[in-house]
Amino acid sequence: MIIVYSFFKDWQRIIKVSLTERMIMNKVQANEINLTTNEALVLQQVYEDGGDDAAVLAAQMGMPRRTAMHVLADLRHKGLMAIDQAYGDAWVRLTTRGKQLVQRIWPEAQAIAA
């Protein structure tokens, strides 16, 4: 009984997070997206790599890990980046919206990522 209850609570939490992210994404879609230089560079790097471990990405970008995590969190809030956590690692990938933005900003990026 305890396992079922725990499982149910976890699903409730996941659904709440999913709905909150959808609301944020819809809000962002209504507004123009402004990117910092770091955000644009991270978007381009993740687009080219297809996804990255957050720690590896920070090292590739030459950023302190803390700075990279703030940039990733900001991109996530803008609906451009998804962050998946597993076994203590954070794996980042672009959302469909993030990919579309990179393709619009840097059309040549499509050839690089292909």
C-alpha positions as CSV (number, residue, x, y, z in Angstrom):
1,M,0.0,0.0,0.0
2,I,2.8,2.4,0.8
3,I,4.6,1.8,-2.5
4,V,1.4,2.5,-4.5
5,Y,0.8,5.7,-2.5
6,S,4.3,6.8,-3.1
7,F,4.0,6.0,-6.8
8,F,0.7,8.0,-7.0
9,K,2.3,11.0,-5.2
10,D,5.2,10.9,-7.6
11,W,2.9,10.9,-10.6
12,Q,0.9,13.8,-9.1
13,R,4.1,15.8,-8.8
14,I,5.2,15.0,-12.4
15,I,1.8,16.0,-13.7
16,K,1.9,19.3,-11.7
17,V,5.4,20.0,-13.1
18,S,4.3,19.2,-16.6
19,L,1.3,21.5,-16.4
20,T,3.4,24.3,-14.9
21,E,5.9,23.9,-17.7
22,R,3.2,24.0,-20.3
23,M,1.8,27.2,-18.8
24,I,5.3,28.8,-18.8
25,M,5.9,27.7,-22.4
26,N,2.5,29.2,-23.6
27,K,3.4,32.4,-21.8
28,V,6.8,32.5,-23.4
29,Q,5.3,31.8,-26.9
30,A,3.2,34.9,-26.5
31,N,6.3,37.0,-25.9
32,E,9.4,37.8,-27.9
33,I,12.4,35.8,-26.8
34,N,15.4,37.8,-25.7
35,L,18.7,35.8,-25.4
36,T,21.9,36.8,-23.6
37,T,25.2,36.0,-25.3
38,N,25.8,33.0,-23.1
39,E,22.3,31.7,-23.7
40,A,22.8,32.0,-27.5
41,L,26.2,30.2,-27.3
42,V,24.8,27.4,-25.2
43,L,21.8,26.9,-27.5
44,Q,24.2,26.7,-30.5
45,Q,26.5,24.2,-28.7
46,V,23.7,21.9,-27.6
47,Y,22.1,22.1,-31.0
48,E,25.4,21.0,-32.6
49,D,26.0,18.2,-30.1
50,G,22.4,17.0,-30.1
51,G,22.4,17.0,-26.3
52,D,25.0,17.3,-23.5
53,D,25.8,16.4,-20.0
54,A,25.6,19.7,-18.1
55,A,29.1,19.4,-16.5
56,V,30.7,18.5,-19.9
57,L,28.8,21.4,-21.5
58,A,30.2,23.9,-18.9
59,A,33.7,22.6,-19.6
60,Q,33.3,22.9,-23.4
61,M,32.0,26.4,-23.0
62,G,34.7,27.4,-20.6
63,M,32.1,28.5,-18.1
64,P,32.1,27.9,-14.4
65,R,29.6,25.1,-13.7
66,R,27.4,27.4,-11.6
67,T,27.1,30.0,-14.5
68,A,26.3,27.2,-16.9
69,M,23.5,25.9,-14.6
70,H,22.0,29.4,-14.4
71,V,22.1,29.8,-18.1
72,L,20.5,26.3,-18.6
73,A,17.8,27.2,-16.0
74,D,17.0,30.4,-17.8
75,L,16.7,28.6,-21.2
76,R,14.5,26.0,-19.6
77,H,12.2,28.8,-18.2
78,K,12.0,30.2,-21.7
79,G,10.9,26.8,-23.1
80,L,14.0,26.3,-25.2
81,M,15.9,23.7,-23.2
82,A,14.9,20.5,-21.4
83,I,16.9,19.2,-18.5
84,D,16.7,15.5,-17.5
85,Q,18.2,14.3,-14.3
86,A,19.3,10.7,-13.8
87,Y,21.7,9.2,-11.3
88,G,23.0,12.6,-10.2
89,D,23.8,13.8,-13.7
90,A,21.9,16.5,-15.7
91,W,21.4,15.8,-19.4
92,V,20.4,18.8,-21.5
93,R,18.7,18.9,-24.9
94,L,16.8,21.4,-26.9
95,T,13.1,21.4,-27.0
96,T,11.4,21.6,-30.4
97,R,11.0,25.3,-29.8
98,G,14.7,25.7,-29.0
99,K,15.7,23.8,-32.2
100,Q,13.4,26.0,-34.3
101,L,14.9,29.2,-32.8
102,V,18.5,28.0,-33.5
103,Q,17.5,27.2,-37.1
104,R,15.9,30.6,-37.5
105,I,18.9,32.4,-36.0
106,W,21.6,30.3,-37.7
107,P,20.3,28.7,-40.8
108,E,23.8,27.3,-41.4
109,A,23.5,25.3,-38.2
110,Q,21.2,22.8,-39.9
111,A,24.1,21.7,-42.1
112,I,26.5,21.4,-39.2
113,A,24.1,19.3,-37.1
114,A,23.1,17.0,-39.9
